[in-house]
Amino acid sequence: MGFGAQSAPIVHELQVENVSSMVMAYRNCLHSIKLGGASCFTPSIEHVARTARKHAQGDDYYMLVILTCSEISDLSKTIKVI
């Protein structure tokens, strides 16, 4: 699953305990990636939705953070899946 970032390896799923740890994870990854061109978000959104549905009875929360520096190449599909 890729978004358009131009580096490897990229960790797409991070377990964080709170907002502060989410911000720290974001800051840490900024130094190791180079944002790329147009991005396709639909597969990522669908993946997170499937994972969250599997654990719907649990106490966990799932958050999808999308950062982009360019156009969304599948904008109509992205809007529909959201």
C-alpha atoms as one frame of an Amber mdcrd trajectory, in Angstrom:
protein
   0.000   0.000   0.000   1.569   3.257  -1.034   0.600   6.860  -1.116   3.212
   8.647  -3.154   6.043   8.962  -0.643   9.434   8.310  -2.188  11.439   6.336
   0.330  11.655   2.864   1.761  10.864   1.263   4.037   7.753   3.188   5.045
   5.741   2.189   8.093   2.090   2.698   7.255   0.603   1.523  10.523   1.726
   2.883  13.842   0.322   2.105  17.264   0.206   5.222  19.392  -1.100   5.754
  22.908  -2.269   9.373  22.665  -2.156  12.492  20.530   1.332  13.399  21.765
   2.759  10.057  20.646   0.997  10.454  17.274   2.631  13.863  16.781   6.015
  12.416  17.799   5.652   9.557  15.298   4.770  12.066  12.571   7.767  14.273
  13.389  10.110  11.277  13.406   8.989  10.086   9.976   9.333  13.529   8.386
  13.110  13.188   8.470  13.100   9.889   6.569  10.607  10.445   3.753  10.324
  12.623   0.714   6.771  13.377  -0.277   6.102  12.440  -3.878   3.670  13.427
  -6.568  -0.019  12.697  -6.941  -1.441  10.372  -4.335  -4.084   7.647  -4.363
  -5.868   7.587  -0.986  -8.776   5.194  -1.576  -6.803   1.972  -0.860  -5.450
   3.398   2.399  -8.857   4.592   3.587 -10.426   1.228   2.740  -7.619  -0.631
   4.559  -8.084   1.386   7.764 -11.873   0.987   7.571 -11.557  -2.815   7.223
  -9.163  -2.993  10.168 -11.431  -0.854  12.347 -14.498  -2.969  11.453 -12.674
  -6.157  12.502 -12.155  -4.683  15.968 -15.448  -2.813  16.309 -16.219  -4.384
  19.715 -12.856  -3.465  21.233 -11.736  -0.447  23.200  -9.290   0.761  20.546
  -9.722   3.772  18.329  -8.465   4.027  14.774  -7.302   7.264  13.264  -6.249
   7.874   9.702  -3.990  10.851   9.149  -3.530  11.900   5.547  -0.828  14.355
   4.548  -0.418  15.427   0.983   1.741  17.898  -0.871   0.137  17.450  -4.247
  -3.055  16.489  -5.978  -5.202  13.518  -5.059  -5.295  11.370  -8.181  -8.440
   9.471  -7.151 -10.387  12.414  -5.701 -13.890  11.271  -6.658 -13.267   7.766
  -5.249 -11.708   9.265  -2.104 -14.755  11.461  -1.503 -17.092   8.504  -2.047
 -15.227   6.148   0.317 -15.064   8.780   3.080
